[in-house]
Amino acid sequence: MGKRHSLAYTMLEYAIVNRAGFTVICGDIGCGKTTLIRRLLNELEDEVKVGVVTNTHPNLTDLTEWIMLAFDQPYDGLSPIARYDAFQRFLISEYGKNHRVVLIVDEAQNLSSAAMESLRMLSNINADKDQLLQVVLVGQPQLRDLLRRPELQQFAQRVAADFFISPLNSVEVGDYIEHRLKVAGRERQLFSPFATAKIAKATHGIPRSINILCDMALVYGFAAEARVIDVEVVDEVLHDRSEYGVLGDTNVNVGQTRDSQWGDNSVSKPSDTPKV
């Protein structure tokens, strides 16, 4: 993990251990939010009961049915009040067993203000000073905008821990590629520094886009029987995706720059010093 991913994961661990009511993790598409959640799920102890809600949409005003389903609790035919009462009894029962209950809502930027308010109401279920339900909201940058709405001020005030995962910088991109190659069994350098610098510019540090571009570069390199993936191979991939790909430059943004840290998208020649 890059520095930001490590900090985000530390924030998640802190929130779970300290029974934080709401935790918010934001980041662009492909920045590794789901990877963090998967790691968290793999490392949580048995006394932590986890429910995951993934199918969010703007027309969803009441999350209780989906939450009951996430925790394998009966919900069919129950009125909203009956569902609330049943879920409250479930939380109290788990608390009596010394279990913590954690709800993870993925793609939370799709939720309506009404759905967020229903989550806030569930967070009112307490035992003494202990929070019986912990909620982790994971979403794209629009989630941050949603939480800043005036009608959600009360909700935002209950967020105990939050973190925004920004893309990898150019140095981290090189470390990321090198790490994945070592996991796959490659010890010697495979991508030249100029190729790595071009990949960092083209993908803007988005891990998912880095994976796609590197995979395609490996295919091209294999076809050309290249011993090293150099900048010419990466440029060929970028050109072909832009000219002949079905999605064009959707996954690797060769046409424009999102952030000044990446500079321009000009080709790095061997005599040039790559901008890192």
C-alpha positions as CSV (number, residue, x, y, z in Angstrom):
1,M,0.0,0.0,0.0
2,G,1.0,3.6,-0.6
3,K,1.3,6.1,2.2
4,R,-2.2,7.3,1.8
5,H,-3.6,3.7,1.7
6,S,-1.7,2.9,4.9
7,L,-3.1,6.0,6.6
8,A,-6.6,5.2,5.4
9,Y,-6.3,1.6,6.7
10,T,-4.9,2.8,10.0
11,M,-7.9,5.2,10.3
12,L,-10.3,2.2,9.6
13,E,-8.6,0.1,12.3
14,Y,-8.7,3.0,14.8
15,A,-12.4,3.6,14.1
16,I,-13.4,-0.1,14.6
17,V,-11.4,-0.6,17.8
18,N,-12.7,2.6,19.3
19,R,-16.3,2.0,18.4
20,A,-16.6,5.1,16.2
21,G,-20.1,5.7,15.2
22,F,-19.4,6.8,11.6
23,T,-16.3,6.4,9.5
24,V,-16.0,7.8,5.9
25,I,-13.5,6.7,3.3
26,C,-13.6,8.5,0.0
27,G,-11.5,8.2,-3.2
28,D,-11.7,8.3,-7.0
29,I,-12.7,5.3,-9.0
30,G,-10.0,2.7,-9.0
31,C,-8.0,4.1,-6.1
32,G,-8.2,1.0,-3.9
33,K,-11.2,1.6,-1.6
34,T,-12.6,-1.9,-2.1
35,T,-9.1,-3.4,-1.6
36,L,-8.9,-1.7,1.8
37,I,-12.4,-3.0,2.8
38,R,-11.5,-6.5,1.8
39,R,-8.3,-6.4,3.9
40,L,-10.3,-5.1,6.8
41,L,-12.9,-7.9,6.4
42,N,-10.0,-10.5,6.3
43,E,-8.4,-9.2,9.5
44,L,-11.4,-8.5,11.7
45,E,-11.8,-10.7,14.7
46,D,-14.6,-13.2,15.1
47,E,-16.4,-11.1,17.7
48,V,-17.0,-8.4,15.1
49,K,-20.3,-9.0,13.1
50,V,-20.1,-7.4,9.7
51,G,-22.8,-6.6,7.2
52,V,-22.2,-5.1,3.8
53,V,-24.6,-3.2,1.7
54,T,-23.5,-2.7,-1.9
55,N,-26.6,-2.1,-4.0
56,T,-27.2,1.6,-3.3
57,H,-29.2,3.9,-5.5
58,P,-30.6,7.4,-5.3
59,N,-34.3,6.2,-5.0
60,L,-33.5,4.3,-1.8
61,T,-35.0,6.2,1.1
62,D,-35.0,3.5,3.8
63,L,-31.9,1.2,4.3
64,T,-33.3,-1.0,7.0
65,E,-34.5,-3.8,4.7
66,W,-31.0,-4.0,3.1
67,I,-29.3,-3.8,6.5
68,M,-31.4,-6.6,7.9
69,L,-30.5,-8.7,4.8
70,A,-26.8,-7.9,5.2
71,F,-26.9,-9.3,8.8
72,D,-29.1,-12.3,7.8
73,Q,-32.0,-11.0,9.8
74,P,-35.6,-11.6,8.8
75,Y,-37.3,-8.5,7.3
76,D,-39.9,-9.7,4.9
77,G,-43.4,-8.4,5.7
78,L,-42.3,-6.2,8.6
79,S,-43.3,-2.6,8.8
80,P,-40.6,0.1,9.1
81,I,-41.3,0.4,12.8
82,A,-41.2,-3.4,13.2
83,R,-37.9,-3.6,11.3
84,Y,-36.4,-0.9,13.5
85,D,-37.5,-2.7,16.6
86,A,-36.2,-6.0,15.3
87,F,-32.8,-4.5,14.4
88,Q,-32.6,-2.8,17.8
89,R,-33.2,-6.2,19.5
90,F,-30.5,-7.7,17.3
91,L,-28.0,-5.1,18.3
92,I,-28.7,-5.4,22.0
93,S,-28.4,-9.2,21.7
94,E,-25.0,-9.0,20.0
95,Y,-23.9,-6.4,22.6
96,G,-24.9,-8.8,25.3
97,K,-22.6,-11.4,23.7
98,N,-19.7,-8.9,23.7
99,H,-19.9,-8.6,19.9
100,R,-19.4,-5.5,17.9
101,V,-21.7,-4.8,14.9
102,V,-20.2,-3.1,11.9
103,L,-22.2,-2.0,8.8
104,I,-20.2,-1.2,5.6
105,V,-22.0,0.7,3.0
106,D,-20.2,0.7,-0.4
107,E,-20.9,3.2,-3.2
108,A,-22.4,5.4,-0.5
109,Q,-22.3,8.5,-2.8
110,N,-25.5,7.1,-4.4
111,L,-27.5,7.4,-1.2
112,S,-30.2,10.0,-0.9
113,S,-30.4,12.4,2.1
114,A,-33.4,10.4,3.4
115,A,-31.4,7.2,3.3
116,M,-28.5,8.9,5.2
117,E,-31.0,10.1,7.8
118,S,-32.3,6.6,8.3
119,L,-28.7,5.6,9.0
120,R,-28.4,8.4,11.5
121,M,-31.5,7.2,13.3
122,L,-30.1,3.7,13.6
123,S,-26.9,5.2,15.2
124,N,-29.1,6.5,18.1
125,I,-29.3,2.9,19.5
126,N,-26.8,3.0,22.3
127,A,-26.0,1.2,25.6
128,D,-24.7,3.6,28.2
129,K,-21.8,5.3,26.3
130,D,-21.2,2.4,23.9
131,Q,-22.2,2.6,20.2
132,L,-24.1,-0.5,19.3
133,L,-23.8,0.0,15.5
134,Q,-20.7,1.2,13.8
135,V,-21.1,2.4,10.2
136,V,-18.4,2.7,7.6
137,L,-19.3,4.7,4.5
138,V,-17.2,4.1,1.4
139,G,-17.7,6.1,-1.7
140,Q,-16.4,8.3,-4.5
141,P,-15.7,12.0,-4.1
142,Q,-19.4,12.8,-4.5
143,L,-19.9,11.3,-1.0
144,R,-17.9,14.2,0.4
145,D,-20.1,16.6,-1.4
146,L,-23.2,14.8,-0.1
147,L,-22.1,15.1,3.5
148,R,-21.5,18.8,3.2
149,R,-25.2,19.5,2.4
150,P,-26.9,21.6,5.0
151,E,-29.6,19.0,5.7
152,L,-27.0,16.5,6.6
153,Q,-25.2,18.7,9.1
154,Q,-26.3,16.5,12.1
155,F,-25.0,13.4,10.2
156,A,-21.6,15.0,9.4
157,Q,-21.1,15.9,13.0
158,R,-21.3,12.3,14.0
159,V,-18.4,11.3,11.6
160,A,-15.6,10.4,14.0
161,A,-13.0,9.3,11.4
162,D,-12.7,10.2,7.7
163,F,-10.0,9.9,5.0
164,F,-9.7,10.8,1.3
165,I,-7.5,8.4,-0.7
166,S,-5.8,10.4,-3.4
167,P,-4.0,8.8,-6.4
168,L,-0.4,7.5,-6.1
169,N,2.3,10.0,-6.9
170,S,4.9,9.2,-9.6
171,V,7.4,7.7,-7.1
172,E,4.7,5.5,-5.6
173,V,3.7,4.3,-9.0
174,G,7.2,3.0,-9.6
175,D,7.1,1.3,-6.2
176,Y,3.7,-0.1,-6.9
177,I,4.7,-1.7,-10.2
178,E,7.9,-3.1,-8.7
179,H,6.0,-4.6,-5.8
180,R,3.4,-6.4,-8.0
181,L,6.2,-7.8,-10.2
182,K,8.0,-9.1,-7.2
183,V,4.8,-10.8,-5.9
184,A,4.6,-12.4,-9.4
185,G,8.1,-13.7,-9.1
186,R,10.1,-11.1,-11.1
187,E,13.3,-9.9,-9.3
188,R,15.0,-7.9,-12.0
189,Q,13.7,-4.6,-13.4
190,L,11.2,-5.1,-16.1
191,F,9.8,-1.6,-16.7
192,S,12.3,1.0,-17.6
193,P,12.3,4.3,-15.5
194,F,11.0,6.2,-18.6
195,A,8.2,3.7,-19.1
196,T,7.2,3.9,-15.5
197,A,7.2,7.7,-15.7
198,K,5.0,7.6,-18.8
199,I,2.6,5.1,-17.0
200,A,2.4,7.5,-14.1
201,K,1.4,10.4,-16.3
202,A,-1.0,8.4,-18.4
203,T,-2.9,6.8,-15.5
204,H,-2.6,9.8,-13.1
205,G,-1.7,7.4,-10.3
206,I,-4.9,5.4,-10.3
207,P,-4.0,1.8,-9.3
208,R,-6.7,0.2,-11.5
209,S,-5.6,2.1,-14.5
210,I,-2.0,1.3,-13.8
211,N,-2.9,-2.4,-13.7
212,I,-4.6,-2.2,-17.1
213,L,-1.9,-0.3,-18.8
214,C,0.9,-2.5,-17.4
215,D,-0.9,-5.7,-18.4
216,M,-1.4,-4.4,-22.0
217,A,2.3,-3.3,-22.1
218,L,3.3,-6.8,-21.0
219,V,1.2,-8.3,-23.8
220,Y,2.8,-6.0,-26.4
221,G,6.3,-6.7,-25.0
222,F,5.7,-10.4,-25.1
223,A,4.6,-10.2,-28.8
224,A,7.7,-8.2,-29.6
225,E,10.0,-10.5,-27.6
226,A,11.2,-7.5,-25.7
227,R,13.5,-8.1,-22.7
228,V,12.5,-4.8,-21.0
229,I,9.2,-2.8,-21.3
230,D,10.5,0.6,-22.4
231,V,8.7,3.9,-23.1
232,E,8.2,3.0,-26.8
233,V,6.2,-0.1,-25.8
234,V,4.0,2.0,-23.5
235,D,3.5,4.7,-26.2
236,E,2.4,2.0,-28.7
237,V,-0.2,0.7,-26.2
238,L,-1.5,4.2,-25.5
239,H,-1.6,5.0,-29.2
240,D,-3.5,1.8,-30.2
241,R,-6.0,2.2,-27.3
242,S,-6.7,5.8,-28.4
243,E,-7.0,4.9,-32.1
244,Y,-8.5,1.4,-32.2
245,G,-9.8,0.6,-28.7
246,V,-13.5,0.2,-28.1
247,L,-13.3,2.4,-25.0
248,G,-10.6,4.8,-26.3
249,D,-8.8,6.3,-23.4
250,T,-11.4,5.7,-20.8
251,N,-9.2,3.6,-18.5
252,V,-5.9,5.4,-19.3
253,N,-6.3,9.1,-19.8
254,V,-3.8,10.0,-22.5
255,G,-5.6,13.1,-23.7
256,Q,-5.7,15.3,-20.6
257,T,-4.1,15.8,-17.2
258,R,-6.0,15.9,-14.0
259,D,-3.4,17.2,-11.7
260,S,-0.4,19.5,-12.1
261,Q,1.9,16.9,-10.3
262,W,1.8,14.8,-13.5
263,G,3.1,17.6,-15.9
264,D,2.2,17.3,-19.5
265,N,1.6,14.1,-21.5
266,S,4.6,14.5,-23.9
267,V,6.7,11.5,-24.8
268,S,9.8,11.0,-22.6
269,K,12.8,10.3,-24.9
270,P,15.8,8.3,-23.6
271,S,17.9,11.5,-23.5
272,D,15.4,13.3,-21.3
273,T,15.1,13.2,-17.6
274,P,11.7,11.9,-16.6
275,K,9.6,14.2,-14.4
276,V,9.0,12.4,-11.1
